[in-house]
């Protein structure tokens, strides 16, 4: 599939040096989920997604910290939802290097009501990530609901359900057959009744219609499934 990319050029800085070199072919990042995160984040910068995604409403989630959101008690019930506050991290397209993403925002501990940590962050290590969450854009031309539906349609066209073999993996068990909903916990992230769209490499792609939010979750980091 041929994918074209658009890059934010504000300030001419990608967060890892004075200027970004010309984009290079993707290189292995050293871990399966890191490679998949790199590919998926690059995909969000492509012409297909660029105008639909709010690049100022991201969260980068590891086992020990969250960048761009804190943890709160989930609402519960039957509606889709998660245990994250409003997303506030910024992801900058055109990130330098294969092992990091140019992401900035406040760091929070993985506990309910955790306070923002002092200091500034400019990059996220892809191999340490458990999940990435992002919201659909809300702009003058289209509402976030319209953008959410457009992203949903693109993912549905791109992603295909897995075909489980004799030994069924977590990813296969969640993506096999028809599209359905799931509740799962991965590190500090808890999502409830979200739509399972499919698998991108080692990542599960999930959608939350309540918050018009999407999740890229490392399948190897999933702890519990409901």
NUKOLSE-59912 format. One record per residue (C-alpha): x, y, z; residue in three letters. Coordinates in steps of 0.25 Angstrom, whole numbers, padded with zeros to 4 digits, always signed. Example, Ala and Ser with C-alpha at 12.3 -4.5 7.8 and 13.67 -1.06 7.14 Angstrom:
+0049-0018+0031ala/+0055-0004+0029ser/
END
This chain:
+0000+0000+0000unk/+0006+0014-0004unk/+0004+0024+0007unk/+0008+0038+0006unk/+0012+0046+0019unk/+0009+0060+0023unk/+0018+0067+0034unk/+0016+0078+0044unk/+0027+0088+0041unk/+0024+0098+0053unk/+0037+0103+0058unk/+0045+0093+0049unk/+0048+0084+0061unk/+0044+0070+0063unk/+0048+0070+0078unk/+0061+0062+0076unk/+0070+0072+0070unk/+0071+0086+0063unk/+0065+0080+0050unk/+0059+0067+0044unk/+0066+0060+0033unk/+0058+0055+0021unk/+0049+0043+0025unk/+0056+0030+0024unk/+0050+0016+0022unk/+0046+0010+0035unk/+0057+0002+0043unk/+0054-0008+0053unk/+0053-0002+0067unk/+0058-0015+0075unk/+0044-0020+0080unk/+0032-0024+0073unk/+0022-0014+0079unk/+0032-0003+0077unk/+0033-0006+0062unk/+0017-0006+0062unk/+0016+0007+0070unk/+0026+0013+0060unk/+0018+0009+0048unk/+0004+0012+0054unk/+0009+0026+0058unk/+0014+0029+0044unk/+0001+0024+0038unk/-0006+0035+0046unk/+0003+0045+0040unk/-0001+0040+0026unk/-0011+0048+0017unk/-0022+0038+0020unk/-0022+0042+0035unk/-0015+0055+0037unk/-0027+0064+0037unk/-0036+0055+0045unk/-0027+0053+0057unk/-0025+0063+0069unk/-0010+0063+0070unk/-0011+0071+0083unk/-0020+0060+0090unk/-0011+0048+0091unk/-0007+0040+0103unk/+0006+0031+0103unk/+0004+0020+0114unk/+0015+0011+0120unk/+0015+0002+0132unk/+0021+0013+0141unk/+0016+0027+0136unk/+0006+0033+0127unk/+0009+0045+0118unk/-0003+0054+0115unk/-0014+0048+0124unk/-0016+0043+0138unk/-0023+0031+0143unk/-0037+0033+0149unk/-0048+0023+0154unk/-0056+0017+0142unk/-0070+0021+0140unk/-0075+0007+0139unk/-0088+0003+0132unk/-0090-0002+0118unk/-0085+0010+0110unk/-0071+0010+0104unk/-0061+0017+0113unk/-0047+0017+0120unk/-0040+0021+0132unk/-0033+0033+0126unk/-0035+0048+0129unk/-0035+0057+0117unk/-0023+0055+0107unk/-0013+0066+0106unk/+0000+0061+0101unk/+0005+0066+0087unk/+0010+0057+0077unk/+0018+0063+0066unk/+0019+0057+0052unk/+0033+0055+0046unk/+0039+0049+0059unk/+0054+0046+0058unk/+0059+0032+0060unk/+0052+0019+0061unk/+0052+0017+0076unk/+0045+0029+0080unk/+0033+0038+0077unk/+0033+0053+0078unk/+0023+0054+0089unk/+0022+0065+0100unk/+0013+0068+0112unk/+0011+0065+0126unk/+0015+0052+0133unk/+0006+0046+0143unk/+0008+0033+0152unk/-0001+0021+0149unk/-0010+0023+0161unk/-0024+0029+0162unk/-0023+0044+0165unk/-0008+0044+0163unk/-0002+0058+0162unk/+0006+0063+0150unk/+0021+0061+0152unk/+0031+0073+0151unk/+0040+0074+0138unk/+0038+0074+0123unk/+0037+0062+0114unk/+0040+0063+0099unk/+0041+0048+0094unk/+0034+0035+0098unk/+0042+0022+0097unk/+0034+0013+0088unk/+0039+0000+0093unk/+0034+0004+0107unk/+0020+0007+0103unk/+0008-0001+0107unk/-0002+0007+0099unk/-0005+0020+0092unk/-0018+0027+0092unk/-0023+0039+0083unk/-0036+0047+0080unk/-0042+0050+0067unk/-0040+0065+0063unk/-0051+0075+0065unk/-0049+0086+0055unk/-0057+0097+0048unk/-0059+0088+0036unk/-0064+0075+0042unk/-0068+0071+0056unk/-0061+0061+0065unk/-0072+0052+0063unk/-0071+0052+0047unk/-0056+0051+0049unk/-0057+0039+0058unk/-0066+0032+0048unk/-0057+0035+0037unk/-0045+0029+0045unk/-0054+0017+0048unk/-0057+0015+0034unk/-0042+0015+0029unk/-0038+0006+0040unk/-0049-0004+0037unk/-0044-0004+0022unk/-0030-0006+0026unk/-0031-0016+0037unk/-0034-0030+0035unk/-0038-0040+0046unk/-0028-0051+0050unk/-0030-0065+0047unk/-0026-0073+0060unk/-0017-0085+0059unk/-0017-0097+0069unk/-0010-0088+0080unk/-0019-0076+0081unk/-0012-0063+0085unk/-0018-0052+0092unk/-0019-0043+0080unk/-0025-0055+0072unk/-0035-0057+0082unk/-0040-0043+0082unk/-0039-0040+0067unk/-0044-0054+0062unk/-0058-0054+0054unk/-0067-0042+0054unk/-0064-0029+0060unk/-0069-0028+0074unk/-0066-0021+0088unk/-0057-0024+0099unk/-0052-0020+0113unk/-0038-0021+0116unk/-0027-0016+0125unk/-0012-0013+0120unk/-0003-0007+0130unk/-0010+0005+0136unk/-0020+0006+0125unk/-0034+0000+0126unk/-0044+0001+0115unk/-0058-0004+0116unk/-0068-0008+0105unk/-0059-0003+0094unk/-0060-0007+0079unk/-0049-0017+0075unk/-0045-0012+0061unk/-0034-0022+0058unk/-0019-0023+0059unk/-0007-0015+0053unk/+0005-0023+0055unk/+0006-0026+0070unk/-0004-0015+0074unk/-0019-0016+0076unk/-0027-0005+0070unk/-0039-0001+0079unk/-0050+0010+0078unk/-0058+0017+0088unk/-0070+0024+0083unk/-0073+0031+0096unk/-0061+0039+0096unk/-0058+0038+0081unk/-0045+0032+0084unk/-0036+0021+0079unk/-0025+0012+0085unk/-0013+0005+0080unk/-0010-0006+0091unk/+0002-0015+0091unk/-0004-0029+0091unk/+0008-0034+0099unk/+0004-0024+0111unk/-0010-0028+0112unk/-0013-0033+0126unk/-0027-0036+0127unk/-0039-0038+0117unk/-0054-0037+0120unk/
END
